[in-house]
């Protein structure tokens, strides 16, 4: 059963939501190009989340969850009131900021695997 990502603090408003489109492309002579979708789920959403000011404990909870899933195990998450979807995350970082606070950035990618 998939775990649900419930960070202790909501990410900062303004996270980037961007589609990642997989297309097969063949280029022929005279500039002619042919394109086709690569797979059934050729458009997947990517989301870049930022938590601007976190305590060390809050940052550790977020990073611990992402580390536990290791970039390969999907998890459930709903961003900003949207439908809950499956995601993976293989790119995150933490940055210490003044006053003992931390900033965390994570890039999530929609997952279409059969894992549930």
Buried (B, 14 or more C-beta within 10 A) or exposed (E): EBEEBEBBBEBEEEBEEEEEEEEEEEEEEEEEEEEEEEEEEBEBBBBBBBBBBBEEEBBBBBBEBBEEBEEEBBBBBEBEEEEEBBBBBEBBEBEEEEEEBBBBBBBBBBBBEEEE
